[in-house]
Amino acid sequence: MPSRLRISAISFLNTAPLMWDFDHGELRKRFTIHYTLPSLCAQELRAGIADIGIIPVIAYQTIPDLLVIPGVSIAANGPVKSILLICKKPLDQVKTVATDSSSRTSVALARVMFRKWLGGQRQFTAMEPNLDVMLQHSDAALIIGDPALTVDHSRYLCFDLAEEWHKHTGKPFVFAFWAVRAAALAGRADYKDLAELFQRSRDHGLEHVPELAREWAHRVGISEADVESYLTRSIDYSLDAGKLEGMRLFFEYATETGVLPAVRPLEFLGQGGGLGSALAGAGWIASLGTVLGNLN
């Protein structure tokens, strides 16, 4: 019997709805699940330790042979609450930024924003996500995930990076998506329903937000009401034409500002279907295999 595909998942609240069927349903019998940090998901895919991972979108550009699983992402249409730039002084006076070592896309977004809209480059230093220590050494700290949800906004100048992106572009921002190693699927007819499985798990998770709130509130250190609000209002779990346009613009700005040397087009698992039709209807693409086209 072929071995089960290995999933590298993120141990943050924002992925909890995506993992519903894997944690609470029959899918845990079809996959091997490992929880880790966002940046380590990408490393495990690159090393072949994992077959599927929810990766920072910027990491896709550095790992060959990946296919994006369509329809599902971790995105925001405005304030996201869990990607914060926390400053001791006004942004135009910030010279040094300590960055959460578990982050990839958020650091790239901060670099793009400083270079494009906030007066140029800053000095970035990766550190463990301890806010007090980070601010002892830098003018600002970039905190992501669950630790950001408990930051006392009354003590600092806090900037929500998804909100700032939306202010400047009017576009949503995609932080992460599911990706699978193409080699892992070779000859695996038993996983031909892969995209449907991940989309259905997301849908079931969003149907069980109250249960997730009871499970996660004490783990994160926020109220159940705040968990529900975060999962249903702050995070958008779709990957539609609008999200792809926001991602296209981010990659364009990342190359323009030197954050990325170049961009390779996204390749999606499967062809046609609802997402492909929706994007083609928007006059953007004709197939999933060329969703982003040539961004250079």
N, C-alpha and C positions, 0 to 999 in steps of 0.2 A: 504494500500500500504506500503511495507517495506520502512524503512528510507534509505536515500542515504548514501553510504559509505563516511566516513570523511577522507580527505587527509591533512596531515601535511607536508607542503612544505617549502623550504628554500628561504629566501628573498635575495638571492645573484644572481649576473649575471650568474654564471656558471650553474644555473638550468633553466635559461630562455628558452632555446630550448626545454627542457623536458616538460615545462608547456604550450606549444603553444596551443594545442587543448583544454586545460582546461581554458586558459585565453581568447582565441580568437574563440573557436569553440563550438560545441554542448555539449562537455563533462562537461562544467560547470553546465549543467542541470541535469547531472547524479551523480555528486559528490558535497560534501560540502568542500570547500578549505579554509585552514588556513595557513598563512605564518608566519614563525618564524625562529629561529636560528637552526643550525645543531644539537647541543646538546639537544635543547628543542624538536625537532622532536622525538628523541629517548625517551625522558621522557614522551611525550604525548602518544606514542605507549605503553610504559610500563604501564602507568596508565589507558589505555583503552579510553583515551580522543580522540585519533585518531585511525582509522582502517588501514590506509596506511601511510607510511612516507618514505621520502628519508633520510636514516640514515647513520651516519658514520659507516664504516664497523666494527670497533672495538665494536660498541654498540650492534651489533647482538649477540655478545657473552654473553651479560648480560640480554637479554630479551627473555623469553621463548615463544614458540608457534608462532614464526615468520616464514614466508615463503618468500624467495627472489623472486622477480618478474624477470624472466630471460630476458637477452638480453640488459639491459640498466644499465649504471653506470656513475659515474663521475670519470674519470681516466686520467692518463697522461703517455705518452711514453717517456718523457724527461722533460725538463723544463715546469713547469705549470704556473709560474708567480704569482700565488695567494696563495702559501703556502711558506712563507719566514721566515727564521731564520736570524734576523738582529742583528749584533754583534758590540760592541764597541771595541773589541779586537780579536785577532786570536782565532780560535776555541779551540786550545789546552790550551788556557788561560781562557776560559769561565768556571766559577764556578756556576753562578746562571742564571736561565732562567725564564723570565716572560712569561706566556703562555696566549694566547687569551682564555677567559673563554667560548667562543662559540664553541671551538674546542674539539674534542675527538680523532679522528684518527690521526690528525697531531701531537698532543702531544705524543701519543703512538709511532708514527714513530720517533719523535725526541728522545724519550727515548731509543728506540732500536738502533738508529744510534750512540748515545753517548756511550751506553754500549758495543756495538759490535765493533765499528770502531774508536771511538774518545776518548778512554782513560778512560771510566768508567762513573759512575753516576754523575749527576749534581743535584743541588737543583732547583726544579720547583715550581713556585708560580703562581696560576691562577689570572688574573687581567682583568679588562675591556680593550678592544683593543685601548688604547691611547698610541701610540708609545713613545712619549716624556716622559710620566709618567712611562711607563714600564722600559725605559732605565735609568731613574733616580734611580731605585731601583735594577736593575739587570744588569749583563754583556751582556745579550742578550734578545731579545724579539721574540716570535713566533707570527706572524700576519697571519691571513688567510682571504680568501674571498676578497670582493671588497676593503677594506682598504689596502690590500697588493698591489693592482694594481696601487696605487698612491704613493707608497714609492719612495723617491728620492735616487736612488742607489749610487749617487755620494757622499752622506753624510756618508754612513755606509759600513761595510762589510756585504754583503747580500748573503745568501745561499738559493737556491731554493731546498726544500727538495725532490721534485720529481726527480729533476736532480741528486741530491746526491744519492738517492736510485738507480737510473738507473746506475750511475757510478760504484756503488759497486756490483750490482747484474745483470745488463743487462736486468732487467725485468721491465715491466710497473708497475705502482702503482695505485690501486683502492682506492679512498677516500670514496665513498658513493655509495649506491644502493637503489632501491626501495624495501621495504618489507611490507608485509601485515600480519595482525593477522589472523591466521588460523580460530580462533573462529568467526571472523567477516564474514567469507565466508560460514559458516555452513548453508546449506539450501538455499543459494543465487544463484539460477540458472540465475538470471538476470545479474550476473557479471562473467559468464563463459568465456567471451572474455577479461578478465582483462589484461593479458599479452600483447595481441595484441593492446589494447587501448594505453598502455603506450609506446610500441615500435613505434606505428604509430604517437603518439604525438611528440616523439623525432625526427622522420624522418621529419615531417612537420615543426618543429621548425628549423631544419638545412636547410630546403628549404627557410626559411624566415629570414636568418641571417641579411641581409641589413636592414629589418624593425626593427629587434631587436636592431641593432646598433644605429639606429636613436632614438629609445625609451630609451636606456640605457646609451648612452654616457654621457649625462648631469647628469644623476643620479649617475654615478660612478665617473665622473670627468676625463675621458680619451676621446680620440678622437674616432670617429666612426670607423676609420681604425684599431685602437687598439682593439676595441670591436670585430670586425670581425676576426682579427688575433687570439685573445684569444679564441673565440668560435670555430674556425675551425682548428687551429694549436696547441694550448696549451692543450685543453681539448679533450679527446677521450670519446665518449658517448656509446661505445659498452661494452659488457660483454662477451667476447669470451674466448677461451681456454687460450690464452696468458695472459689475465687479471686475470683469475682464478688461473693460475700458479703463477703469481706475488703475488696474495693475499694469496695463500697457503704458499708461502715462507715468507711473512710478518708475518703470524700467527705463523709459525714455529720459526722464530727469536724472536717473542714476547714472546713465552713460554720459549725459550732457555735463554733469558735475564731476565726473571722474570717480564716482563711487563704484561703478562697474566698468570694466574695460570694454565689454561688448555684451550683447544679449542674444541668446539663442531662442528661437520660437518655442512656445509650449507645445508639447505633443500630448494628446489625450488618449486615454484608453477607449477603444472602440471608435466607431464612425457613425455619423448621422444621429437620428433621434431628436428628442425635444430640444436639447441645448443647441445642437448644430442648427436646427431649423430656426430657433429663435434668433441666433446670431446672424444667420444668413438673411433673415427678415429685416434685421436692423441695417442691412446693407454693408456689413463689415467683412464677413468671411463666407466661404462656401462649404467648409468642412472643418471638423474638429482638429484635424491634423495640422491646420495652418491658422489656428485661432488668433495668434498675435502677429502673424506675418513677419515681415522684416522690420525690426524696430530701429535699425541704425540709420 
